Amino acid sequence: MKKEEIYEALKKILVELFEIDAAKVTPQANLYADLEIDSIDAVDLAIQMHSVTGKRLAPEDFKQVRTVQDVVDAVHRVLHTPS
């Protein structure tokens, strides 16, 4: 899965599940400050990304995540790291 595909899947989840205005979802958008995602939402987001990617995303994969691009990069890293 390419980063562009991960971004589009993530954007769709943020818009549909969390009812965030699509215009606010940019690579630079801060999940907490700009999109108002809280820690519970972050867990739900990880679960939704698992359903898209088929890979389990461990909490430690998301410890340093702050922006939409950080999520894309973290998911891309998980997808392209040998098990």
DSSP file (Angstrom, degrees, kcal/mol; ACC not computed):
  #  RESIDUE AA STRUCTURE BP1 BP2  ACC     N-H-->O    O-->H-N    N-H-->O    O-->H-N    TCO  KAPPA ALPHA  PHI   PSI    X-CA   Y-CA   Z-CA
    1    1 A M              0   0    0      0, 0.0     2,-0.1     0, 0.0    78,-0.1   0.000 360.0 360.0 360.0 128.1    0.0    0.0    0.0
    2    2 A K     >  -     0   0    0      1,-0.1     4,-2.2     4,-0.0     3,-0.3  -0.384 360.0-110.9 -80.3 160.2    1.5    3.4   -1.0
    3    3 A K  H  > S+     0   0    0      1,-0.2     4,-2.7     2,-0.2     5,-0.2   0.859 118.9  56.3 -59.5 -35.8    1.5    6.4    1.3
    4    4 A E  H  > S+     0   0    0      1,-0.2     4,-2.3     2,-0.2    -1,-0.2   0.896 108.3  47.5 -63.7 -38.8   -1.1    8.1   -1.0
    5    5 A E  H  > S+     0   0    0     -3,-0.3     4,-2.3     2,-0.2    -2,-0.2   0.889 111.6  49.9 -69.1 -39.4   -3.5    5.2   -0.5
    6    6 A I  H  X S+     0   0    0     -4,-2.2     4,-2.8     2,-0.2     5,-0.2   0.928 110.8  50.7 -62.7 -44.5   -2.9    5.2    3.2
    7    7 A Y  H  X S+     0   0    0     -4,-2.7     4,-2.9     1,-0.2    -2,-0.2   0.928 110.9  47.7 -59.6 -46.7   -3.6    8.9    3.3
    8    8 A E  H  X S+     0   0    0     -4,-2.3     4,-2.2     2,-0.2    -1,-0.2   0.896 113.3  48.0 -63.8 -40.4   -6.8    8.6    1.4
    9    9 A A  H  X S+     0   0    0     -4,-2.3     4,-2.1     2,-0.2    -1,-0.2   0.918 113.6  47.8 -65.2 -43.0   -8.0    5.7    3.6
   10   10 A L  H  X S+     0   0    0     -4,-2.8     4,-2.6     2,-0.2    -2,-0.2   0.915 111.0  50.5 -63.5 -44.2   -7.2    7.7    6.7
   11   11 A K  H  X S+     0   0    0     -4,-2.9     4,-2.4     1,-0.2     5,-0.2   0.914 109.3  51.5 -60.9 -43.4   -8.9   10.8    5.4
   12   12 A K  H  X S+     0   0    0     -4,-2.2     4,-2.9     1,-0.2     5,-0.4   0.913 111.0  48.1 -60.5 -43.5  -12.0    8.7    4.6
   13   13 A I  H  X>S+     0   0    0     -4,-2.1     4,-2.5     1,-0.2     5,-1.0   0.934 111.9  49.1 -63.0 -46.5  -12.1    7.3    8.2
   14   14 A L  H  <5S+     0   0    0     -4,-2.6     6,-1.7     1,-0.2     4,-0.5   0.882 116.6  42.3 -62.3 -38.3  -11.6   10.7    9.8
   15   15 A V  H  X5S+     0   0    0     -4,-2.4     4,-0.5     4,-0.2    -2,-0.2   0.938 124.1  33.9 -73.7 -47.7  -14.4   12.2    7.7
   16   16 A E  H  <5S+     0   0    0     -4,-2.9    -3,-0.2    -5,-0.2    -2,-0.2   0.931 127.6  32.4 -78.0 -46.6  -16.9    9.3    8.0
   17   17 A L  T  <5S+     0   0    0     -4,-2.5    -3,-0.2    -5,-0.4    -2,-0.1   0.898 131.8  29.5 -80.7 -41.3  -16.3    8.0   11.5
   18   18 A F  T  4<S-     0   0    0     -5,-1.0    -1,-0.2    -4,-0.5    -3,-0.2   0.418  98.5-128.3-102.2   1.0  -15.3   11.1   13.3
   19   19 A E     <  +     0   0    0     -4,-0.5     2,-0.4    -6,-0.3    -4,-0.2   0.875  48.3 163.3  54.9  43.3  -17.3   13.5   11.2
   20   20 A I        -     0   0    0     -6,-1.7    -1,-0.2     1,-0.1     2,-0.2  -0.758  48.2-102.3 -92.8 138.0  -14.4   15.8   10.6
   21   21 A D    >>  -     0   0    0     -2,-0.4     3,-1.9     1,-0.2     4,-0.7  -0.402  26.5-135.4 -58.8 125.3  -14.6   18.3    7.7
   22   22 A A  G >4 S+     0   0    0      1,-0.3     3,-0.8     2,-0.2    -1,-0.2   0.806 102.8  63.3 -55.4 -32.4  -12.6   16.9    4.8
   23   23 A A  G 34 S+     0   0    0      1,-0.2    -1,-0.3     3,-0.0    -2,-0.1   0.764  99.4  54.6 -65.9 -24.4  -11.0   20.3    4.2
   24   24 A K  G <4 S+     0   0    0     -3,-1.9     2,-1.3     1,-0.1    -1,-0.2   0.704  86.0  90.7 -80.6 -20.2   -9.4   20.1    7.7
   25   25 A V    <<  +     0   0    0     -3,-0.8    -1,-0.1    -4,-0.7   -14,-0.0  -0.639  54.1 143.4 -85.0  95.5   -7.7   16.8    7.0
   26   26 A T    >   -     0   0    0     -2,-1.3     3,-1.3     1,-0.0    42,-0.4  -0.847  65.0-105.2-123.9 161.9   -4.4   17.7    5.6
   27   27 A P  T 3  S+     0   0    0      0, 0.0    42,-2.4     0, 0.0    43,-0.3   0.837 122.2  48.9 -56.8 -31.6   -1.0   16.0    6.1
   28   28 A Q  T 3  S+     0   0    0     40,-0.2     2,-0.1    39,-0.1    -3,-0.1   0.582  82.8 119.5 -85.0 -10.2    0.1   18.8    8.4
   29   29 A A    <   -     0   0    0     -3,-1.3    39,-1.9     1,-0.1     2,-0.4  -0.337  65.0-128.8 -62.8 130.5   -3.1   18.7   10.5
   30   30 A N  B  >> -A   67   0A   0     37,-0.2     5,-1.9     1,-0.1     4,-1.3  -0.681  10.7-142.9 -79.7 128.0   -2.5   17.9   14.2
   31   31 A L  T  45S+     0   0    0     35,-2.8     6,-2.9    -2,-0.4    -1,-0.1   0.877  95.9  33.4 -59.6 -39.4   -4.7   15.1   15.3
   32   32 A Y  T  45S+     0   0    0     34,-0.5     4,-0.4     4,-0.2    -1,-0.2   0.925 127.9  31.7 -87.3 -47.8   -5.3   16.5   18.7
   33   33 A A  T  45S+     0   0    0      2,-0.1    -2,-0.1     3,-0.1    -1,-0.1   0.925 131.1  28.5 -79.3 -46.0   -5.2   20.3   18.3
   34   34 A D  T  <5S+     0   0    0     -4,-1.3    -3,-0.2     1,-0.1    -2,-0.1   0.866 133.0  29.7 -86.4 -38.4   -6.7   20.7   14.7
   35   35 A L  S   <S-     0   0    0     -5,-1.9    -3,-0.2     2,-0.1    -4,-0.1   0.480  95.9-130.5-104.0  -4.1   -8.9   17.6   14.4
   36   36 A E        +     0   0    0     -4,-0.4     2,-0.5    -6,-0.3    -4,-0.2   0.857  44.3 164.7  57.7  40.7   -9.8   17.3   18.1
   37   37 A I        -     0   0    0     -6,-2.9    -1,-0.2    -7,-0.1     2,-0.1  -0.758  18.8-160.3 -85.4 129.8   -9.0   13.6   18.3
   38   38 A D     >  -     0   0    0     -2,-0.5     4,-2.3     1,-0.0     5,-0.2  -0.447  36.4 -90.2-102.5-177.4   -8.7   12.3   21.8
   39   39 A S  H  > S+     0   0    0      1,-0.2     4,-1.6     2,-0.2     5,-0.1   0.855 127.0  50.5 -64.7 -35.1   -7.0    9.2   23.2
   40   40 A I  H  > S+     0   0    0      2,-0.2     4,-2.1     1,-0.2    -1,-0.2   0.924 110.9  49.4 -66.0 -44.2  -10.2    7.0   22.8
   41   41 A D  H  > S+     0   0    0      1,-0.2     4,-2.7     2,-0.2    -2,-0.2   0.876 106.2  57.4 -60.8 -37.5  -10.6    8.2   19.2
   42   42 A A  H  X S+     0   0    0     -4,-2.3     4,-2.2     2,-0.2    -1,-0.2   0.884 106.2  49.1 -62.7 -38.5   -7.0    7.4   18.6
   43   43 A V  H  X S+     0   0    0     -4,-1.6     4,-2.2     2,-0.2    -1,-0.2   0.930 111.7  48.7 -64.8 -45.4   -7.6    3.8   19.6
   44   44 A D  H  X S+     0   0    0     -4,-2.1     4,-2.5     1,-0.2    -2,-0.2   0.887 109.9  52.8 -60.2 -39.0  -10.7    3.7   17.3
   45   45 A L  H  X S+     0   0    0     -4,-2.7     4,-2.5     2,-0.2    -1,-0.2   0.910 107.8  50.1 -63.7 -43.3   -8.6    5.1   14.5
   46   46 A A  H  X S+     0   0    0     -4,-2.2     4,-1.8     2,-0.2    11,-0.2   0.893 110.8  50.2 -62.0 -39.8   -5.9    2.4   15.0
   47   47 A I  H  X S+     0   0    0     -4,-2.2     4,-1.7     2,-0.2    -2,-0.2   0.919 111.1  48.3 -64.9 -43.4   -8.7   -0.3   14.9
   48   48 A Q  H  X S+     0   0    0     -4,-2.5     4,-1.4     1,-0.2    -2,-0.2   0.892 109.9  51.6 -64.4 -39.8  -10.1    1.2   11.7
   49   49 A M  H  X S+     0   0    0     -4,-2.5     4,-2.7     1,-0.2     6,-0.3   0.851 105.8  56.7 -66.1 -32.9   -6.7    1.3   10.1
   50   50 A H  H  X S+     0   0    0     -4,-1.8     4,-3.1     1,-0.2    -1,-0.2   0.910 105.0  51.0 -61.9 -41.5   -6.2   -2.3   11.0
   51   51 A S  H  < S+     0   0    0     -4,-1.7    -1,-0.2     1,-0.2    -2,-0.2   0.821 114.2  44.7 -67.0 -28.8   -9.4   -3.2    9.1
   52   52 A V  H  < S+     0   0    0     -4,-1.4    -2,-0.2    -5,-0.1    -1,-0.2   0.886 125.1  30.2 -78.5 -41.6   -8.0   -1.3    6.1
   53   53 A T  H  < S-     0   0    0     -4,-2.7    -2,-0.2     2,-0.2    -3,-0.2   0.742  91.0-134.1 -93.9 -25.3   -4.5   -2.7    6.2
   54   54 A G  S  < S+     0   0    0     -4,-3.1     2,-0.4    -5,-0.3    -4,-0.1   0.495  72.1 110.7  80.5   2.2   -5.0   -6.1    7.6
   55   55 A K  S    S-     0   0    0     -6,-0.3     2,-0.4    -5,-0.2    -1,-0.3  -0.897  73.5-118.1-112.6 140.3   -2.0   -5.5    9.9
   56   56 A R        -     0   0    0     -2,-0.4     2,-0.7    -3,-0.1    -9,-0.1  -0.605  23.9-148.3 -74.8 131.3   -2.3   -5.0   13.7
   57   57 A L        -     0   0    0     -2,-0.4    -7,-0.1   -11,-0.2    18,-0.1  -0.896  13.7-144.5-104.9 110.3   -1.0   -1.6   14.7
   58   58 A A    >>  -     0   0    0     -2,-0.7     3,-1.7     1,-0.1     4,-0.5  -0.378  20.4-116.6 -74.6 149.9    0.6   -1.7   18.1
   59   59 A P  G >4 S+     0   0    0      0, 0.0     3,-1.6     0, 0.0     4,-0.4   0.856 115.2  60.9 -53.6 -36.7    0.2    1.2   20.5
   60   60 A E  G >4 S+     0   0    0      1,-0.3     3,-0.7     2,-0.2     4,-0.3   0.770  94.2  64.1 -65.2 -22.7    4.0    1.8   20.4
   61   61 A D  G <4 S+     0   0    0     -3,-1.7    -1,-0.3     1,-0.2     3,-0.1   0.728 109.4  40.3 -67.8 -20.4    3.7    2.4   16.6
   62   62 A F  G X< S+     0   0    0     -3,-1.6     3,-1.0    -4,-0.5    -1,-0.2   0.330  82.1 102.7-112.0   5.9    1.6    5.5   17.5
   63   63 A K  T <  S+     0   0    0     -3,-0.7    -1,-0.1    -4,-0.4    -2,-0.1   0.875  91.7  35.7 -58.5 -40.2    3.4    6.9   20.5
   64   64 A Q  T 3  S+     0   0    0     -4,-0.3     2,-0.3    -3,-0.1    -1,-0.2   0.362  88.2 124.1 -97.2   5.0    5.1    9.7   18.5
   65   65 A V    <   +     0   0    0     -3,-1.0     3,-0.1     1,-0.2    -3,-0.1  -0.501  15.3 144.6 -72.5 127.9    2.2   10.3   16.2
   66   66 A R        +     0   0    0     -2,-0.3   -35,-2.8     1,-0.2   -34,-0.5   0.575  58.7  42.1-129.1 -34.6    1.0   13.9   16.2
   67   67 A T  B  > S-A   30   0A   0    -37,-0.3     4,-1.7   -36,-0.1   -37,-0.2  -0.665  84.1-106.6-115.7 169.1   -0.1   14.8   12.6
   68   68 A V  H  > S+     0   0    0    -39,-1.9     4,-2.2   -42,-0.4   -40,-0.2   0.909 122.7  53.4 -58.2 -42.7   -2.0   13.1    9.8
   69   69 A Q  H  > S+     0   0    0    -42,-2.4     4,-2.8     1,-0.2    -1,-0.2   0.864 103.0  57.3 -63.3 -35.1    1.3   12.6    8.0
   70   70 A D  H  > S+     0   0    0    -43,-0.3     4,-2.5     2,-0.2    -1,-0.2   0.901 107.2  48.4 -60.6 -40.6    2.8   10.9   11.1
   71   71 A V  H  X S+     0   0    0     -4,-1.7     4,-2.8     2,-0.2     5,-0.3   0.938 111.2  49.9 -64.1 -46.9   -0.1    8.4   11.0
   72   72 A V  H  X S+     0   0    0     -4,-2.2     4,-2.6     1,-0.2    -2,-0.2   0.934 113.2  46.6 -56.6 -47.8    0.5    7.7    7.3
   73   73 A D  H  X S+     0   0    0     -4,-2.8     4,-2.4     2,-0.2    -1,-0.2   0.901 112.7  49.5 -63.3 -42.0    4.2    7.3    7.9
   74   74 A A  H  X S+     0   0    0     -4,-2.5     4,-2.2     2,-0.2    -2,-0.2   0.920 113.5  45.4 -64.6 -44.5    3.6    4.9   10.9
   75   75 A V  H  X S+     0   0    0     -4,-2.8     4,-2.5     2,-0.2    -2,-0.2   0.914 112.6  51.3 -65.4 -42.5    1.2    2.8    9.0
   76   76 A H  H  X S+     0   0    0     -4,-2.6     4,-1.6    -5,-0.3    -2,-0.2   0.911 109.7  50.6 -60.1 -42.8    3.5    2.7    6.0
   77   77 A R  H  < S+     0   0    0     -4,-2.4     4,-0.3     1,-0.2    -1,-0.2   0.915 111.0  48.3 -61.7 -44.8    6.4    1.6    8.2
   78   78 A V  H >< S+     0   0    0     -4,-2.2     3,-0.9     1,-0.2    -2,-0.2   0.904 111.8  50.0 -63.0 -41.6    4.3   -1.2    9.8
   79   79 A L  H 3< S+     0   0    0     -4,-2.5    -1,-0.2     1,-0.2    -2,-0.2   0.795 115.9  41.9 -67.6 -28.8    3.2   -2.4    6.3
   80   80 A H  T 3< S+     0   0    0     -4,-1.6    -1,-0.2    -5,-0.2    -2,-0.2   0.212  90.8  97.4-109.2  15.1    6.7   -2.5    5.0
   81   81 A T  S <  S-     0   0    0     -3,-0.9    -4,-0.0    -4,-0.3     0, 0.0  -0.912  80.0-117.1-101.6 125.5    8.5   -4.0    8.0
   82   82 A P              0   0    0      0, 0.0    -2,-0.1     0, 0.0    -3,-0.0  -0.320 360.0 360.0 -60.5 141.4    9.0   -7.8    7.7
   83   83 A S              0   0    0      0, 0.0    -2,-0.0     0, 0.0     0, 0.0   0.477 360.0 360.0 -73.1 360.0    7.2   -9.7   10.4
